[in-house]
Amino acid sequence: MANLKEIKRKIKSVQNTQKTTRAMKLVSTAKLKRAEMAAKQSRVYAVKINEVLSEIAYKINQYKNGAAESRFFDKNESPSTIDVIFVTADKGLCGGFNVQTIKAVRNLLTESAEKKVTVRLRAVGRKGMAFFNFQGTELLTSYAGVSSSPSYEKAQEIIQSAIDDFVEGKTDKVVLIHNGYKNMISQELKIMDIVPVQYPLEALETSSLMELEPDESGEEILDSLLQKYFEYNMYYALIDSLAAEHSARMQAMENATNNAKERVGILTLAYNKARQESITTELIEIISGVESMK
């Protein structure tokens, strides 16, 4: 009987877990719809501004006049110091979502150490902060509560600090790493060099129709465009990461719910088997008692 009670207790416990994971899946599904819409709308602007800046960078590199002296467009093949901004979730229970980003950052740290390049980490999200703090890795800046509730103002604050250090010559490169939204059931790791501004040379050689004529007003427009480029890529990374987080959590909770359902089935079978054995034992004892009284 004690065995039956224990199995019944386990069944109840797993069923409660199943209810929780099912509810969390529904919540993540609802949040994902909103985050997915925001990510898709933001992606259009992010892609276009990146295309424009890539074309400008190509033209500047090609003609080497006017604004060509800007460090934002000057490719540095041998950087000595790199700033890495990486985005993770503030909460767990989302499968390997955070692991992918953390693994990419660790790989970059290893590669940079081999090349004797200094890497400064700027963490966004509690999970990434907790991991590197546990590992004893120094974080230059940390931002908690941002990845779960992105805002343009916070994105400005995060990226501006890195850009200011770049302008002052403290760093030679700024890299942005986050796990982005691909579709409802998968995510993709995204690693982007924010500065210096990158461009695909082969594509622009044939497609570019832009003419570059440096003057004062042009420099003002370029500075304004660069600022939007920095800020919006940071903001888009936060939105994209949030959508990916919800899709990862939805999948993780669905898998957990299915596993709980399977576990309940196994425990129920074990319970029925133990119950049948208990009934059979009792019947044998009753029959044996009756026979002994004859």
VEXFIRO-847509 format. One line per 4 residues: number of its first residue (from 1); their letters; for each residue x, y, z of C-alpha. Coordinates in nm, 2 decimals. Each point is the difference from the previous one (the first is absolute). Layout:
BEGIN
NUM = A = X,Y,Z; ...
REM end
This chain:
BEGIN
1 = MANL = 0.00,0.00,0.00; 0.29,0.23,0.08; 0.13,-0.05,-0.35; -0.34,0.09,-0.15
5 = KEIK = -0.02,0.32,0.21; 0.35,0.10,-0.12; -0.08,-0.05,-0.37; -0.33,0.19,0.04
9 = RKIK = 0.19,0.29,0.16; 0.25,0.00,-0.29; -0.29,0.00,-0.25; -0.16,0.30,0.17
13 = SVQN = 0.33,0.18,0.01; 0.07,-0.05,-0.37; -0.35,0.10,-0.09; 0.04,0.33,0.19
17 = TQKT = 0.33,0.06,-0.19; -0.18,-0.07,-0.33; -0.26,0.26,0.08; 0.27,0.25,0.08
21 = TRAM = 0.20,-0.06,-0.32; -0.32,0.00,-0.21; -0.10,0.34,0.15; 0.35,0.14,-0.06
25 = KLVS = -0.01,-0.12,-0.36; -0.33,0.19,-0.06; 0.14,0.31,0.16; 0.32,-0.01,-0.22
29 = TAKL = -0.22,-0.06,-0.31; -0.20,0.31,0.07; 0.31,0.21,0.07; 0.18,-0.14,-0.31
33 = KRAE = -0.28,0.13,-0.23; 0.06,0.35,0.12; 0.38,-0.03,0.00; 0.00,-0.16,-0.34
37 = MAAK = -0.20,0.28,-0.15; 0.23,0.26,0.16; 0.31,-0.18,-0.13; -0.13,-0.03,-0.35
41 = QSRV = -0.10,0.36,-0.02; 0.34,0.11,0.14; 0.20,-0.23,-0.23; -0.11,0.20,-0.31
45 = YAVK = 0.15,0.32,0.13; 0.31,-0.17,0.14; 0.08,-0.17,-0.33; -0.05,0.32,-0.20
49 = INEV = 0.22,0.22,0.23; 0.27,-0.27,-0.01; -0.01,-0.01,-0.38; 0.03,0.38,-0.02
53 = LSEI = 0.29,0.01,0.24; 0.17,-0.29,-0.17; -0.02,0.18,-0.33; 0.14,0.32,0.15
57 = AYKI = 0.28,-0.19,0.16; 0.08,-0.16,-0.34; 0.01,0.34,-0.17; 0.21,0.16,0.27
61 = NQYK = 0.25,-0.29,-0.02; 0.00,0.03,-0.38; 0.06,0.37,-0.04; 0.18,0.07,0.33
65 = NGAA = -0.11,0.37,0.02; -0.18,0.22,0.24; -0.15,-0.21,0.28; 0.24,-0.28,-0.08
69 = ESRF = 0.20,0.08,0.31; -0.28,-0.11,0.23; 0.10,-0.30,0.21; -0.36,-0.13,-0.05
73 = FDKN = 0.09,-0.10,-0.36; 0.37,-0.08,0.04; 0.05,-0.38,0.00; 0.24,-0.12,0.26
77 = ESPS = 0.12,-0.35,-0.08; 0.21,-0.03,0.32; -0.21,0.15,0.29; 0.17,0.00,0.34
81 = TIDV = -0.32,0.06,0.21; -0.36,-0.12,-0.08; -0.32,0.09,0.17; -0.26,-0.28,0.00
85 = IFVT = -0.36,0.07,0.07; -0.19,-0.32,0.05; -0.38,-0.04,0.08; -0.14,-0.29,0.20
89 = ADKG = -0.34,-0.05,0.18; -0.08,0.13,0.35; -0.19,-0.33,0.06; 0.07,-0.37,-0.05
93 = LCGG = -0.22,-0.29,-0.11; 0.07,0.07,-0.37; 0.21,-0.31,-0.10; 0.34,0.08,-0.15
97 = FNVQ = -0.09,0.36,-0.09; 0.26,0.16,0.23; 0.25,-0.28,-0.05; 0.05,0.09,-0.37
101 = TIKA = 0.08,0.36,0.08; 0.23,-0.08,0.29; 0.18,-0.26,-0.21; 0.06,0.25,-0.28
105 = VRNL = 0.14,0.25,0.25; 0.23,-0.26,0.16; 0.13,-0.11,-0.35; 0.08,0.37,-0.08
109 = LTES = 0.18,0.03,0.33; 0.21,-0.31,-0.08; 0.08,0.12,-0.35; 0.09,0.34,0.12
113 = AEKK = 0.23,-0.13,0.27; 0.19,-0.20,-0.25; 0.05,0.32,-0.21; 0.08,0.20,0.32
117 = VTVR = -0.30,0.22,-0.06; -0.17,0.16,0.30; -0.37,-0.06,0.02; -0.23,0.21,0.22
121 = LRAV = -0.34,-0.14,0.07; -0.32,0.20,0.03; -0.28,-0.23,0.12; -0.38,0.05,-0.06
125 = GRKG = -0.22,-0.25,0.19; 0.03,-0.17,0.33; 0.08,-0.35,-0.13; 0.32,0.11,-0.18
129 = MAFF = 0.10,0.22,0.30; -0.05,-0.29,0.24; 0.20,-0.24,-0.21; 0.31,0.22,-0.05
133 = NFQG = -0.01,0.12,0.36; 0.00,-0.36,0.11; 0.30,-0.07,-0.23; 0.18,0.29,0.15
137 = TELL = 0.01,0.19,-0.34; -0.01,0.38,0.04; -0.29,0.19,-0.16; 0.06,0.36,-0.10
141 = TSYA = -0.37,0.08,0.02; -0.31,-0.19,0.09; -0.37,0.07,-0.07; -0.27,-0.20,0.17
145 = GVSS = -0.37,0.02,-0.08; 0.06,0.14,-0.35; -0.02,-0.31,-0.22; -0.34,-0.09,0.14
149 = SPSY = -0.14,0.35,-0.05; 0.19,0.18,-0.29; -0.02,0.37,-0.04; 0.17,0.23,-0.25
153 = EKAQ = 0.13,0.22,0.28; 0.18,-0.29,0.16; 0.14,-0.11,-0.33; 0.14,0.35,-0.05
157 = EIIQ = 0.17,-0.02,0.34; 0.15,-0.34,-0.05; 0.15,0.07,-0.35; 0.10,0.36,0.06
161 = SAID = 0.24,-0.10,0.28; 0.18,-0.25,-0.24; 0.00,0.26,-0.29; 0.15,0.27,0.22
165 = DFVE = 0.29,-0.23,0.10; 0.05,-0.09,-0.37; 0.02,0.37,-0.09; 0.24,0.07,0.28
169 = GKTD = 0.23,-0.28,-0.13; -0.05,-0.22,0.30; -0.13,-0.28,-0.22; 0.06,-0.09,-0.37
173 = KVVL = -0.32,-0.20,-0.06; -0.35,-0.05,0.14; -0.18,-0.33,-0.05; -0.36,-0.08,0.07
177 = IHNG = -0.10,-0.36,0.08; -0.36,-0.13,0.06; -0.22,-0.29,-0.07; -0.26,0.12,-0.26
181 = YKNM = -0.34,-0.11,-0.11; -0.02,-0.22,-0.31; -0.35,-0.15,0.02; -0.24,-0.14,0.25
185 = ISQE = 0.21,-0.31,0.07; 0.36,0.11,-0.04; 0.25,0.28,0.07; 0.32,0.11,-0.16
189 = LKIM = 0.32,0.14,0.15; 0.09,0.34,-0.13; 0.34,0.16,0.02; 0.04,0.35,-0.14
193 = DIVP = 0.29,0.24,-0.02; -0.16,0.33,0.10; 0.31,0.20,-0.07; 0.20,0.03,-0.21
197 = VQYP = -0.30,0.00,-0.25; 0.03,-0.31,-0.22; -0.10,-0.04,-0.36; -0.01,-0.29,-0.25
201 = LEAL = 0.24,0.13,-0.27; -0.10,-0.24,-0.28; -0.38,0.09,0.01; 0.06,0.37,0.02
205 = ETSS = 0.25,0.02,-0.29; -0.28,-0.07,-0.24; -0.32,0.12,0.17; 0.11,0.33,0.16
209 = LMEL = -0.13,0.32,-0.17; 0.08,0.24,0.28; 0.22,0.30,-0.06; 0.21,0.13,0.29
213 = EPDE = 0.08,0.38,0.02; 0.12,0.10,0.34; -0.10,0.34,0.14; -0.11,0.14,0.34
217 = SGEE = -0.37,-0.08,-0.04; 0.09,-0.35,-0.13; 0.22,-0.07,0.31; -0.29,0.11,0.23
221 = ILDS = -0.24,-0.24,-0.18; 0.26,-0.28,0.02; 0.05,0.06,0.38; -0.38,-0.01,0.05
225 = LLQK = -0.03,-0.31,-0.21; 0.28,-0.17,0.19; -0.16,0.08,0.33; -0.33,-0.16,-0.12
229 = YFEY = 0.19,-0.30,-0.13; 0.17,-0.07,0.34; -0.31,0.06,0.21; -0.25,-0.19,-0.22
233 = NMYY = 0.22,-0.30,-0.05; 0.03,-0.03,0.38; -0.38,0.05,0.04; -0.07,-0.26,-0.27
237 = ALID = 0.23,-0.25,0.17; -0.20,0.04,0.32; -0.34,-0.05,-0.17; 0.13,-0.28,-0.22
241 = SLAA = 0.15,-0.18,0.30; -0.33,0.04,0.20; -0.20,-0.16,-0.29; 0.26,-0.29,-0.01
245 = EHSA = -0.02,-0.04,0.37; -0.38,-0.04,0.00; 0.02,-0.25,-0.29; 0.27,-0.20,0.18
249 = RMQA = -0.20,0.00,0.32; -0.32,-0.10,-0.18; 0.19,-0.30,-0.15; 0.16,-0.09,0.33
253 = MENA = -0.33,0.01,0.18; -0.17,-0.21,-0.27; 0.27,-0.26,0.03; -0.02,0.00,0.38
257 = TNNA = -0.38,-0.04,-0.02; 0.03,-0.29,-0.24; 0.27,-0.16,0.22; -0.23,0.04,0.31
261 = KERV = -0.29,-0.16,-0.19; 0.23,-0.30,-0.09; 0.12,-0.02,0.36; -0.36,-0.01,0.13
265 = GILT = -0.08,-0.28,-0.24; 0.30,-0.20,0.13; -0.09,0.06,0.36; -0.37,-0.08,-0.06
269 = LAYN = 0.10,-0.33,-0.15; 0.23,-0.07,0.29; -0.28,0.09,0.24; -0.25,-0.23,-0.17
273 = KARQ = 0.25,-0.28,0.00; 0.08,0.04,0.37; -0.37,0.03,0.08; -0.07,-0.33,-0.18
277 = ESIT = 0.28,-0.17,0.18; -0.14,0.13,0.33; -0.35,-0.13,-0.08; 0.14,-0.33,-0.11
281 = TELI = 0.20,-0.03,0.32; -0.31,0.08,0.22; -0.21,-0.26,-0.19; 0.27,-0.26,0.05
285 = EIIS = 0.01,0.08,0.37; -0.38,-0.02,0.04; -0.02,-0.33,-0.19; 0.29,-0.14,0.20
289 = GVES = -0.18,0.10,0.32; -0.33,-0.16,-0.10; 0.18,-0.32,-0.10; 0.18,-0.01,0.34
293 = MK = -0.33,0.02,0.18; -0.15,-0.31,-0.17
REM end
